[in-house]
Amino acid sequence: MKALWIKYQMAFKNLTQTDIAVYANCTLLLSMVSHVIHGRKISANVNTALVKGLGYKSFDELIAAYAKEARREYYRA
């Protein structure tokens, strides 16, 4: 579910995976962004690009925002 939330946040900010790859300087490995979003691989550059692109201070803050949103949705249901 975290991947869907990150993709939603990216769409909300009009960011594509290509934009994140360019920010992360990994344009040769566009699939790396998808792998990081889905938790299959780790990349400090992609994490940093996601954090900056989505307007968070750190990757931990991004994950905390997801957790907060997930809790809110769970209790709403």
Backbone hydrogen bonds in HBPLUS format (Angstrom, degrees):
<---DONOR---> <-ACCEPTOR-->    atom                        ^
c    i                          cat <-CA-CA->   ^        H-A-AA   ^      H-
h    n   atom  resd res      DA  || num        DHA   H-A  angle D-A-AA Bond
n    s   type  num  typ     dist DA aas  dist angle  dist       angle   num
A0005-TRP N   A0001-MET O   3.04 MM   4  6.36 158.0  2.08 154.3 160.5     1
A0006-ILE N   A0002-LYS O   2.90 MM   4  6.17 159.7  1.94 153.4 158.7     2
A0007-LYS N   A0003-ALA O   2.90 MM   4  6.11 162.7  1.93 150.3 155.3     3
A0008-TYR N   A0004-LEU O   2.86 MM   4  6.06 151.4  1.94 144.0 152.4     4
A0009-GLN N   A0005-TRP O   2.90 MM   4  6.17 158.9  1.94 148.8 154.3     5
A0010-MET N   A0006-ILE O   2.87 MM   4  6.13 154.0  1.93 149.9 157.5     6
A0011-ALA N   A0007-LYS O   2.90 MM   4  6.14 159.8  1.94 148.4 153.5     7
A0012-PHE N   A0008-TYR O   2.86 MM   4  6.08 153.9  1.93 149.7 157.5     8
A0013-LYS N   A0009-GLN O   3.09 MM   4  6.32 140.3  2.25 139.8 149.3     9
A0013-LYS N   A0010-MET O   3.14 MM   3  5.17 126.8  2.44  95.0 108.5    10
A0015-LEU N   A0010-MET O   2.75 MM   5  4.85 179.6  1.75 145.4 145.3    11
A0014-ASN N   A0011-ALA O   3.05 MM   3  4.76 159.2  2.10  99.7 105.1    12
A0020-ILE N   A0016-THR O   3.13 MM   4  6.52 159.8  2.18 149.6 154.0    13
A0021-ALA N   A0017-GLN O   2.88 MM   4  6.11 156.2  1.94 145.5 152.6    14
A0022-VAL N   A0018-THR O   2.90 MM   4  6.16 154.4  1.97 150.7 157.0    15
A0023-TYR N   A0019-ASP O   2.96 MM   4  6.26 164.4  1.98 152.1 156.1    16
A0024-ALA N   A0020-ILE O   2.82 MM   4  6.00 148.4  1.91 147.0 156.7    17
A0025-ASN N   A0021-ALA O   2.92 MM   4  5.94 107.0  2.47 133.2 149.9    18
A0026-CYS N   A0021-ALA O   2.94 MM   5  5.18 172.1  1.95 151.0 152.8    19
A0025-ASN N   A0022-VAL O   3.07 MM   3  4.97 152.5  2.14  99.4 108.0    20
A0029-LEU N   A0026-CYS O   2.92 MM   3  5.46 150.6  2.01 114.6 123.6    21
A0032-MET N   A0029-LEU O   2.84 MM   3  5.39 153.1  1.92 115.6 124.2    22
A0035-HIS N   A0031-SER O   2.95 MM   4  6.27 160.5  1.99 153.5 159.4    23
A0036-VAL N   A0032-MET O   2.91 MM   4  6.14 155.9  1.97 151.2 156.9    24
A0037-ILE N   A0033-VAL O   2.93 MM   4  6.14 167.5  1.95 154.6 158.1    25
A0038-HIS N   A0034-SER O   2.99 MM   4  6.15 155.6  2.05 150.2 156.3    26
A0040-ARG N   A0035-HIS O   2.79 MM   5  4.99 142.8  1.93 159.0 157.2    27
A0041-LYS N   A0035-HIS O   3.34 MM   6  5.35 148.5  2.45 110.4 109.4    28
A0039-GLY N   A0036-VAL O   3.03 MM   3  4.98 157.0  2.08 102.8 109.9    29
A0047-ASN N   A0043-SER O   2.91 MM   4  6.12 165.9  1.93 154.6 159.1    30
A0048-THR N   A0044-ALA O   2.90 MM   4  6.02 161.2  1.94 147.4 152.4    31
A0049-ALA N   A0045-ASN O   2.96 MM   4  6.16 156.2  2.01 143.8 150.6    32
A0050-LEU N   A0046-VAL O   2.85 MM   4  6.08 158.4  1.90 154.1 159.6    33
A0051-VAL N   A0047-ASN O   2.92 MM   4  6.12 164.4  1.94 151.9 156.4    34
A0052-LYS N   A0048-THR O   2.94 MM   4  6.14 171.1  1.95 154.1 156.2    35
A0053-GLY N   A0049-ALA O   2.83 MM   4  5.81 161.8  1.87 145.7 152.0    36
A0054-LEU N   A0050-LEU O   2.88 MM   4  5.89 151.4  1.96 148.2 154.6    37
A0055-GLY N   A0051-VAL O   3.02 MM   4  6.02 114.1  2.47 135.5 150.7    38
A0056-TYR N   A0051-VAL O   2.90 MM   5  5.06 160.1  1.94 152.6 152.1    39
A0055-GLY N   A0052-LYS O   3.23 MM   3  5.09 148.8  2.33  96.1 105.4    40
A0062-LEU N   A0058-SER O   3.13 MM   4  6.50 151.1  2.22 143.7 151.4    41
A0063-ILE N   A0059-PHE O   2.96 MM   4  6.28 161.3  2.00 152.7 156.7    42
A0064-ALA N   A0060-ASP O   2.86 MM   4  6.06 152.7  1.93 144.9 153.1    43
A0065-ALA N   A0061-GLU O   2.93 MM   4  6.14 149.9  2.03 144.8 152.3    44
A0066-TYR N   A0062-LEU O   3.08 MM   4  6.43 152.0  2.16 145.2 152.7    45
A0067-ALA N   A0063-ILE O   2.92 MM   4  6.23 161.3  1.96 150.1 155.0    46
A0068-LYS N   A0064-ALA O   2.89 MM   4  6.09 157.6  1.94 148.5 154.4    47
A0069-GLU N   A0065-ALA O   3.02 MM   4  6.19 160.5  2.06 146.2 151.2    48
A0070-ALA N   A0066-TYR O   2.82 MM   4  6.05 158.1  1.87 154.2 160.9    49
A0071-ARG N   A0067-ALA O   2.94 MM   4  6.14 157.8  1.99 148.9 154.1    50
A0072-ARG N   A0068-LYS O   3.02 MM   4  6.23 159.0  2.06 145.6 151.7    51
A0073-GLU N   A0069-GLU O   2.96 MM   4  6.21 156.9  2.02 149.6 155.4    52
A0074-TYR N   A0070-ALA O   2.93 MM   4  6.09 150.7  2.02 143.9 152.4    53
A0075-TYR N   A0071-ARG O   3.00 MM   4  6.24 162.9  2.03 155.5 158.3    54
A0076-ARG N   A0072-ARG O   3.06 MM   4  6.13 131.6  2.30 135.5 148.4    55
A0077-ALA N   A0073-GLU O   3.20 MM   4  6.34 143.5  2.34 142.8 149.6    56
